Amino acid sequence: GANIKPFTPEKAKEIVMSLQQPAVFCNMVDNWPSLHWNTKYLSAVLDGKKIQFRIGLKTLDLVPQFETKCSYLEATLQEFLAWSCGQPSCLSGPFSCYEYSKYWAYADYKYIAKLFEDKAEVFQDIKWSDFGFPGRSGRESTLWIGSEGANTPCHLDSYGCNLVLQVQGRKRWHLFPPGDTSFLYPTRIPYEESSIFSKVNVANPDLKRFPEFKNATAHVVTLSPGQVLLVPRHWWHYVESIDPVTVSINSWIELDADHKARVEEAITRTLVCAIKSAENPSDADLWLNPTEVEATSHDINLEYLNRAVSAYFKYQKASVSEQVPPSSIDAERVTSAPRKRRKRQVGPEPEGCKLLTHEADCSTVKAEKFREIPFGPHLIQVLPQSQETSSMGARAVESNYRDLIQGNEGGRFGKLHCVRKQLVMSNDGETSANQMDSDSSPNASQTALSTNDLLDYLVNPHVISLVAQLLLERTRI
């Protein structure tokens, strides 16, 4: 009976592809070998291999800790574990400059196919086929290892939806629906393809600087080992490790809606690179996220845009020939390979374009379809934080975690956490924000707008979506 799941692969896939609000799957991965992927096990398998860690401060600031503001170092998992446990051996290692009580470390967004390129047999430890995606394994997944306080800034992913397995420790997720985009002050600086970031530190918001954030509706859930979180398309999320060590695994499920999103992202890249590259080099800020190797030329970006447009029309033509209803939920079914990956990331997966499409109705679903979702002990609905049932759902998740700990000696289960889907983000907290009063009126003594201010409006998700729609209408063959 160990292999009996609460949902068949077909039913799980139907839920993943149709549900437009976050939910937690329970009791779906009990037989997955990857539940043993705690840091001690991974340290033995990697056998001294160095990986990159991002280092940030645990102190809460009013602005997000974007990746451009973090430090980076190379270390083994053994060295990371020694540091996180406070062992004396770490005093002379790569973490020696970072006191554990003041800093966090995050080995985030590691492609399992690259990390274990000489140990392909471990790919089969991850069985996304149980969720209705046959053939999808660790090869199409990413690994996240962090210490307490490690976090990703609030962002939304341009492409696909996200399945996240928690392996070790717990992570707290703050999720916001697509309709809250304007309340989260989206930005594309620093620029990262396929990720749109919020200027707001949702864990410690500055309501004087970002007053509209008070209108955002947070859906908060603590993800525990053995659980799988569904992050629907274009849901904003801020994720933080709340235990001493956490391990998560995720996989992005590509959707047909991504074809238009790639056109939008190509437009965004062309504009951001052109405008930021035109700035005086002496005045340049860290506008390119560390995940981006370089600012590509205008010619390359235009070629990128043309290819995205051609691929969009090719998909449209194929859809018509197959008589696929464009408004059907079934139109957003997965294709052969995931597209949520970083630009120029070396690995077996094809390099894809990342684009953002803003759809105001993304978080809504037909009432009759919603009633078919089998919420219960095996599928926990993540509700708005203000609702009574939300805390009940959180308690159910926490209870499930305690049961796992008590029944499995605590160390066996863990989660592989997939967080970011890369989108735009900004580091101009001290620039334009300080030039505005709490009522958003320009200060009389400081009215100069920066390049980043201009870009916040020029490549706003709403604007880019409209531009992409006009472009596709005018170039339709």
C-alpha positions as CSV (number, residue, x, y, z in Angstrom):
1,G,0.0,0.0,0.0
2,A,3.0,2.3,0.1
3,N,2.6,3.3,-3.5
4,I,-1.1,4.2,-3.2
5,K,-1.5,8.0,-3.8
6,P,-4.5,10.1,-2.8
7,F,-4.7,11.3,-6.5
8,T,-4.0,9.5,-9.7
9,P,-1.5,11.1,-12.0
10,E,-4.3,12.1,-14.3
11,K,-6.2,13.8,-11.5
12,A,-3.1,15.5,-10.1
13,K,-2.3,16.9,-13.5
14,E,-5.9,18.2,-13.9
15,I,-5.6,20.0,-10.5
16,V,-2.2,21.5,-11.4
17,M,-3.3,22.7,-14.8
18,S,-6.7,24.1,-13.8
19,L,-6.3,25.4,-10.2
20,Q,-5.5,29.1,-10.2
21,Q,-4.7,29.6,-6.6
22,P,-1.9,28.0,-4.5
23,A,-2.4,24.7,-2.8
24,V,-0.4,22.1,-0.9
25,F,-0.4,18.4,-1.9
26,C,0.1,16.0,1.0
27,N,0.9,12.2,0.9
28,M,1.9,12.3,-2.8
29,V,5.7,11.6,-2.5
30,D,6.0,9.1,0.3
31,N,7.9,6.7,-1.9
32,W,10.2,9.2,-3.6
33,P,13.9,8.5,-3.0
34,S,14.5,12.2,-3.1
35,L,12.9,12.5,0.4
36,H,16.3,11.3,1.6
37,W,18.1,14.3,0.0
38,N,19.0,16.0,3.2
39,T,22.2,18.1,3.4
40,K,24.2,15.2,4.9
41,Y,23.2,12.8,2.1
42,L,23.8,15.4,-0.6
43,S,27.2,16.3,0.9
44,A,28.2,12.7,0.6
45,V,27.0,12.3,-2.9
46,L,28.6,15.6,-4.1
47,D,31.8,14.4,-2.3
48,G,33.6,17.8,-1.8
49,K,32.2,19.5,-4.9
50,K,32.1,23.3,-4.5
51,I,28.9,25.2,-5.2
52,Q,28.1,28.9,-5.1
53,F,26.3,30.4,-2.1
54,R,24.6,33.7,-1.9
55,I,25.2,35.6,1.4
56,G,22.8,38.1,2.9
57,L,22.1,39.8,6.2
58,K,19.5,38.5,8.6
59,T,18.6,42.1,9.7
60,L,15.2,43.3,8.4
61,D,15.5,46.3,6.1
62,L,12.8,48.3,4.5
63,V,14.0,47.4,1.0
64,P,14.5,43.9,-0.4
65,Q,17.9,42.2,-0.4
66,F,18.3,41.9,-4.2
67,E,20.9,39.6,-5.5
68,T,23.0,42.6,-6.6
69,K,23.3,43.5,-3.0
70,C,24.5,40.1,-1.8
71,S,27.9,38.6,-1.4
72,Y,28.9,35.3,-3.1
73,L,31.3,32.5,-2.2
74,E,32.3,29.0,-3.3
75,A,32.1,26.2,-0.7
76,T,31.4,22.6,-0.2
77,L,28.2,21.3,1.6
78,Q,30.5,20.0,4.4
79,E,31.8,23.6,4.9
80,F,28.2,24.9,4.8
81,L,27.0,22.4,7.4
82,A,30.0,23.2,9.7
83,W,29.2,26.9,9.5
84,S,25.5,26.4,10.1
85,C,26.2,24.2,13.1
86,G,28.8,26.7,14.6
87,Q,31.7,24.2,14.3
88,P,35.2,25.7,15.0
89,S,36.5,24.3,11.7
90,C,34.6,27.0,9.8
91,L,36.6,29.8,11.4
92,S,39.3,29.4,8.6
93,G,37.0,28.3,5.8
94,P,35.1,30.3,3.1
95,F,32.4,31.3,5.7
96,S,34.9,32.7,8.2
97,C,34.0,36.3,7.4
98,Y,30.3,35.7,8.0
99,E,29.0,35.2,11.5
100,Y,26.1,32.7,11.5
101,S,24.0,34.8,13.8
102,K,24.1,37.8,11.4
103,Y,24.2,36.2,8.0
104,W,22.3,33.6,5.9
105,A,23.6,31.5,3.0
106,Y,21.7,30.2,0.0
107,A,22.8,27.8,-2.7
108,D,19.7,28.6,-4.8
109,Y,18.6,27.7,-8.2
110,K,21.1,24.8,-8.8
111,Y,20.2,22.7,-11.8
112,I,20.2,19.1,-10.8
113,A,21.2,18.0,-14.3
114,K,24.4,20.1,-14.0
115,L,25.1,19.6,-10.3
116,F,25.0,15.8,-10.8
117,E,26.1,15.6,-14.4
118,D,28.3,12.6,-13.6
119,K,25.6,10.9,-11.5
120,A,22.6,10.8,-13.8
121,E,21.1,7.9,-11.9
122,V,20.0,10.3,-9.2
123,F,17.6,12.0,-11.6
124,Q,15.1,9.2,-11.1
125,D,14.9,9.9,-7.4
126,I,12.4,12.7,-8.4
127,K,9.2,11.3,-9.9
128,W,7.0,14.1,-11.3
129,S,5.2,11.4,-13.2
130,D,3.1,10.9,-10.1
131,F,1.7,14.4,-10.9
132,G,0.9,13.5,-14.5
133,F,4.1,14.5,-16.2
134,P,5.7,11.3,-17.4
135,G,9.4,11.5,-18.2
136,R,9.9,14.5,-15.9
137,S,12.5,13.8,-13.3
138,G,15.5,15.5,-11.6
139,R,16.8,16.3,-15.0
140,E,14.1,19.0,-15.3
141,S,14.4,20.2,-11.7
142,T,16.4,22.6,-9.6
143,L,17.8,22.3,-6.1
144,W,17.7,24.9,-3.2
145,I,19.8,24.7,0.0
146,G,19.7,27.4,2.6
147,S,20.3,28.4,6.2
148,E,17.8,30.1,8.5
149,G,16.7,33.4,7.1
150,A,17.8,32.6,3.5
151,N,15.2,34.2,1.2
152,T,14.3,35.2,-2.3
153,P,12.9,38.7,-2.9
154,C,9.2,38.9,-3.8
155,H,8.8,38.3,-7.5
156,L,6.7,36.6,-10.1
157,D,7.8,34.2,-12.8
158,S,7.0,35.1,-16.4
159,Y,6.6,31.5,-17.5
160,G,4.7,28.4,-16.4
161,C,3.5,27.2,-13.1
162,N,5.7,25.8,-10.3
163,L,5.7,22.6,-8.3
164,V,7.9,22.7,-5.2
165,L,8.9,19.7,-3.0
166,Q,10.1,20.4,0.5
167,V,12.8,17.9,1.6
168,Q,14.4,19.2,4.8
169,G,13.4,21.9,7.2
170,R,10.5,24.4,6.6
171,K,10.0,27.4,4.4
172,R,7.4,30.1,4.8
173,W,5.8,31.3,1.5
174,H,4.1,34.7,1.2
175,L,2.0,34.6,-2.1
176,F,0.0,37.3,-3.8
177,P,-2.4,36.9,-6.7
178,P,-1.7,38.3,-10.2
179,G,-4.4,40.9,-9.6
180,D,-2.2,42.5,-6.9
181,T,0.6,43.4,-9.3
182,S,0.1,47.2,-9.1
183,F,0.1,47.0,-5.3
184,L,3.5,45.3,-5.3
185,Y,5.4,48.1,-7.3
186,P,6.9,45.8,-10.0
187,T,10.3,46.7,-11.4
188,R,12.8,45.3,-13.9
189,I,16.0,46.7,-12.3
190,P,18.1,44.8,-11.6
191,Y,17.1,43.0,-14.8
192,E,16.8,39.3,-14.9
193,E,15.1,37.5,-17.7
194,S,11.7,35.9,-16.8
195,S,11.5,37.4,-13.3
196,I,9.6,40.5,-12.3
197,F,10.5,41.7,-8.8
198,S,8.7,43.8,-6.3
199,K,10.2,46.9,-4.8
200,V,8.5,46.1,-1.5
201,N,10.1,44.0,1.2
202,V,6.9,42.1,2.0
203,A,8.4,40.8,5.3
204,N,8.9,44.4,6.5
205,P,7.0,46.8,4.2
206,D,7.6,50.5,4.1
207,L,4.0,51.8,3.7
208,K,5.1,55.4,3.5
209,R,7.1,54.7,0.4
210,F,4.8,52.0,-1.0
211,P,1.3,52.9,0.4
212,E,-0.6,50.8,-2.1
213,F,0.9,47.6,-0.7
214,K,-1.7,47.7,2.1
215,N,-4.2,46.7,-0.6
216,A,-2.4,43.5,-1.4
217,T,-3.8,40.2,-0.2
218,A,-1.1,37.8,1.2
219,H,-1.6,34.1,1.2
220,V,0.8,32.6,3.7
221,V,1.7,29.0,4.2
222,T,4.6,27.1,5.9
223,L,5.8,24.3,3.7
224,S,7.0,21.2,5.6
225,P,9.0,18.1,4.5
226,G,7.1,15.7,2.3
227,Q,4.7,18.4,1.0
228,V,4.4,19.8,-2.5
229,L,3.3,23.4,-3.2
230,L,1.6,24.4,-6.4
231,V,2.4,28.0,-7.3
232,P,0.0,28.9,-10.2
233,R,1.0,31.1,-13.1
234,H,2.0,34.7,-12.3
235,W,1.5,34.4,-8.6
236,W,3.9,36.6,-6.7
237,H,5.9,34.9,-4.0
238,Y,8.4,35.7,-1.2
239,V,10.1,32.7,0.3
240,E,12.1,32.4,3.5
241,S,13.8,29.5,5.3
242,I,12.7,29.3,8.9
243,D,14.7,26.3,10.1
244,P,18.5,26.0,10.5
245,V,18.9,24.1,7.2
246,T,16.4,23.7,4.4
247,V,16.4,21.7,1.2
248,S,13.9,22.1,-1.6
249,I,13.4,20.8,-5.2
250,N,11.2,22.3,-7.8
251,S,10.2,22.0,-11.4
252,W,8.5,24.6,-13.7
253,I,5.7,23.3,-15.8
254,E,5.6,25.0,-19.2
255,L,2.3,26.4,-20.4
256,D,1.0,27.3,-23.8
257,A,0.5,30.8,-22.6
258,D,4.3,31.1,-22.4
259,H,4.5,31.7,-26.2
260,K,3.0,35.2,-25.8
261,A,5.0,35.7,-22.7
262,R,8.3,35.2,-24.6
263,V,7.3,38.0,-27.0
264,E,6.7,40.3,-24.0
265,E,10.0,39.4,-22.4
266,A,11.9,40.0,-25.7
267,I,10.4,43.5,-25.9
268,T,11.4,44.1,-22.3
269,R,14.9,42.9,-22.8
270,T,15.3,45.1,-25.9
271,L,14.2,48.2,-24.1
272,V,16.0,47.7,-20.8
273,C,19.3,46.8,-22.5
274,A,19.1,49.7,-24.9
275,I,18.3,52.3,-22.3
276,K,20.6,51.1,-19.5
277,S,23.5,50.6,-22.0
278,A,23.0,54.3,-23.1
279,E,23.7,55.6,-19.7
280,N,27.0,57.2,-18.8
281,P,29.2,54.3,-17.6
282,S,30.4,56.3,-14.6
283,D,26.8,56.7,-13.5
284,A,25.9,53.0,-14.1
285,D,24.3,51.1,-11.2
286,L,24.2,47.4,-10.8
287,W,21.3,47.0,-13.1
288,L,22.1,43.5,-14.4
289,N,21.3,40.7,-12.0
290,P,24.2,38.3,-11.4
291,T,22.1,35.6,-13.1
292,E,22.6,37.4,-16.4
293,V,26.0,37.0,-18.0
294,E,26.0,40.2,-20.0
295,A,23.9,42.9,-21.6
296,T,23.2,41.6,-25.0
297,S,23.5,43.9,-28.0
298,H,20.5,45.6,-29.7
299,D,20.9,43.4,-32.8
300,I,20.9,40.3,-30.8
301,N,17.8,41.4,-28.8
302,L,15.9,42.2,-32.0
303,E,16.8,38.8,-33.4
304,Y,15.5,37.4,-30.1
305,L,12.3,39.3,-30.5
306,N,11.7,38.2,-34.1
307,R,12.3,34.6,-33.1
308,A,9.8,34.9,-30.3
309,V,7.2,36.4,-32.6
310,S,7.8,33.7,-35.2
311,A,7.4,30.9,-32.6
312,Y,4.2,32.5,-31.3
313,F,2.6,32.4,-34.8
314,K,3.9,28.9,-35.4
315,Y,2.2,27.8,-32.2
316,Q,-1.0,29.7,-33.2
317,K,-1.1,28.0,-36.5
318,A,-0.6,24.6,-35.0
319,S,-3.3,25.2,-32.4
320,V,-5.8,26.1,-35.2
321,S,-5.0,23.0,-37.1
322,E,-5.5,20.9,-34.0
323,Q,-8.7,22.8,-33.2
324,V,-7.6,23.7,-29.7
325,P,-10.0,26.2,-28.1
326,P,-7.9,29.2,-27.2
327,S,-9.9,30.0,-24.1
328,S,-10.0,26.5,-22.8
329,I,-8.2,25.6,-19.6
330,D,-6.8,22.6,-21.6
331,A,-5.0,25.1,-23.8
332,E,-2.6,25.6,-20.9
333,R,-1.1,22.1,-20.9
334,V,2.5,21.3,-20.6
335,T,4.8,21.0,-23.6
336,S,7.8,18.8,-24.0
337,A,10.3,20.8,-21.9
338,P,10.3,23.3,-19.1
339,R,11.2,26.9,-19.9
340,K,11.7,28.3,-16.4
341,R,15.5,28.5,-16.4
342,R,18.1,31.2,-16.2
343,K,19.6,32.8,-19.2
344,R,22.7,31.0,-20.6
345,Q,22.6,28.4,-17.8
346,V,24.8,25.5,-18.9
347,G,22.8,22.3,-18.8
348,P,20.9,19.8,-20.9
349,E,17.8,21.9,-21.2
350,P,17.2,24.1,-24.2
351,E,17.7,27.8,-23.6
352,G,14.3,29.5,-23.6
353,C,13.1,33.1,-23.7
354,K,11.4,34.4,-20.6
355,L,8.6,36.8,-20.8
356,L,5.9,38.3,-18.6
357,T,2.2,38.4,-19.5
358,H,-0.1,40.2,-17.2
359,E,-3.6,38.9,-17.2
360,A,-6.0,40.4,-14.7
361,D,-8.2,37.4,-14.6
362,C,-5.3,34.9,-14.1
363,S,-6.3,34.3,-10.5
364,T,-10.0,33.5,-11.3
365,V,-11.6,30.3,-12.3
366,K,-15.1,29.3,-13.2
367,A,-17.2,28.5,-10.1
368,E,-18.3,25.1,-11.4
369,K,-14.7,24.1,-12.2
370,F,-13.5,25.3,-8.8
371,R,-16.1,23.2,-7.0
372,E,-14.6,20.1,-8.7
373,I,-11.2,20.6,-6.9
374,P,-11.0,18.0,-4.1
375,F,-9.7,20.1,-1.3
376,G,-9.3,18.1,1.9
377,P,-6.5,16.5,4.0
378,H,-4.5,15.6,0.8
379,L,-4.9,19.0,-0.9
380,I,-4.8,22.0,1.4
381,Q,-6.1,25.3,0.0
382,V,-3.8,28.3,0.7
383,L,-6.3,31.0,1.5
384,P,-5.8,34.8,2.2
385,Q,-4.1,35.5,5.5
386,S,-7.1,37.4,6.8
387,Q,-9.5,34.5,6.5
388,E,-10.1,32.2,9.5
389,T,-9.9,29.1,7.2
390,S,-6.4,30.3,6.2
391,S,-5.0,29.7,9.6
392,M,-6.8,26.3,9.7
393,G,-5.1,25.4,6.5
394,A,-1.7,26.5,8.0
395,R,-2.4,24.4,11.1
396,A,-3.2,21.4,8.9
397,V,0.1,21.8,7.1
398,E,2.0,22.2,10.4
399,S,0.2,19.2,11.8
400,N,1.2,17.1,8.8
401,Y,4.8,18.2,9.4
402,R,4.7,17.2,13.1
403,D,3.3,13.8,12.1
404,L,6.2,13.3,9.7
405,I,8.7,14.2,12.3
406,Q,7.2,12.0,15.0
407,G,6.7,9.1,12.7
408,N,10.0,9.3,10.8
409,E,12.6,10.4,13.4
410,G,12.7,13.9,12.1
411,G,15.6,13.8,9.7
412,R,14.4,11.6,6.9
413,F,11.9,13.9,5.2
414,G,12.7,17.2,3.5
415,K,11.7,19.4,0.7
416,L,13.3,20.6,-2.4
417,H,12.1,24.1,-2.8
418,C,11.5,25.8,-6.1
419,V,11.2,29.4,-5.8
420,R,12.0,31.8,-8.2
421,K,10.8,32.2,-11.6
422,Q,12.8,35.1,-12.6
423,L,11.2,38.4,-13.2
424,V,11.9,42.1,-12.9
425,M,13.3,43.6,-9.9
426,S,14.7,46.9,-8.8
427,N,17.4,48.3,-6.6
428,D,16.4,51.9,-6.7
429,G,15.0,51.9,-3.2
430,E,17.3,54.8,-2.3
431,T,16.8,56.6,-5.5
432,S,13.3,57.4,-6.7
433,A,11.6,56.3,-3.5
434,N,13.5,58.9,-1.5
435,Q,12.5,61.5,-4.0
436,M,8.9,61.1,-3.2
437,D,6.8,62.0,-0.2
438,S,4.4,59.5,1.4
439,D,1.6,60.9,-0.9
440,S,3.8,60.1,-3.9
441,S,4.2,63.8,-4.8
442,P,7.6,64.8,-6.0
443,N,9.7,66.8,-3.5
444,A,10.1,70.4,-4.5
445,S,13.8,70.2,-3.9
446,Q,14.4,66.9,-5.6
447,T,12.3,66.2,-8.7
448,A,14.9,64.7,-11.1
449,L,13.8,61.3,-12.5
450,S,16.4,58.5,-12.9
451,T,16.6,56.1,-15.8
452,N,15.2,53.4,-13.5
453,D,12.2,55.6,-12.8
454,L,11.5,55.8,-16.5
455,L,11.9,52.1,-16.9
456,D,9.5,51.3,-14.1
457,Y,6.8,52.9,-16.2
458,L,8.0,52.0,-19.7
459,V,8.4,48.3,-19.0
460,N,5.6,48.0,-16.5
461,P,3.8,44.6,-17.0
462,H,0.6,46.3,-18.1
463,V,2.4,48.4,-20.7
464,I,4.5,45.6,-22.1
465,S,1.4,43.4,-22.4
466,L,-0.3,46.1,-24.4
467,V,2.7,46.6,-26.6
468,A,3.1,42.9,-27.3
469,Q,-0.6,42.7,-28.2
470,L,-0.4,45.6,-30.7
471,L,2.8,44.2,-32.2
472,L,1.3,40.7,-32.7
473,E,-1.8,42.2,-34.2
474,R,0.1,44.3,-36.7
475,T,2.5,41.5,-37.7
476,R,-0.1,38.8,-37.9
477,I,0.2,36.9,-41.2
